[in-house]
Structure formats: structure tokens, C-alpha cells
Amino acid sequence: MTRVLTPELTLAYVRELSCDVAAAELRAPSGDRLAGDGVDAAQALRVASEAGELRLEVGPHAIRPLVHHDAEAALGVFNRPPEAS
């Protein structure tokens, strides 16, 4: 499936939306890493959908509920197919 954003652009998008993201990765539903740094899963803020899972390590100045919201938005855009012309 063609997507609006590549995995790398999805991570760049969430980093633009949220400040103080120390590390980020995007995983496929199978668990395979699509893009990112390799995040400590035990410490990560995680957002999942049928498209995959975003894992984010945030720093001390992050507002976790806002980062979670931003991660949901980025994953939603990643999951959205381009509009038919």
C-alpha cells in the first residue's frame, strides 16, 4: 500500500509536533522495525494501531499526554492512504 508518509517521515513529523523526544521508532504490526533509533520498550511511550506502533522515549520536559496525542496524529497520517486523484 502506498502511504502519505514514509516511516522516516512519520518519525520526523512526530518530532516536529512534540518537543523533547529523545528517541523514536516505528514498528510494523509484525514487530519489525520500520524506522528509528531503537527505543527501550520498558521506558517508551507507546501508541499502536492496525498500521503499527510508535515508541517514543521522552525527556524530562515533555508533556506526556500531549506527546501521546501527537504520536496518535502521526500514526494516523502514516496509516492514511493518499487520496485518489
C-alpha angles and dihedrals in degrees: 000000000000112000135202091237131029117230090258092051090048090058091045089051094052090047089054092049096047130044124216098031103154098184136359139186137178119214130193119238086261090060095250114140111247097179141342149064105295110262128213098251093205092059098035130113102229132202120180137186136158087279094060141272134297116208118192132184109204132197129234095274097054120113098223099204090051092047089049090052091048091049090052089051093050093047090048091055091047089053095048116097116223116268115263112251 
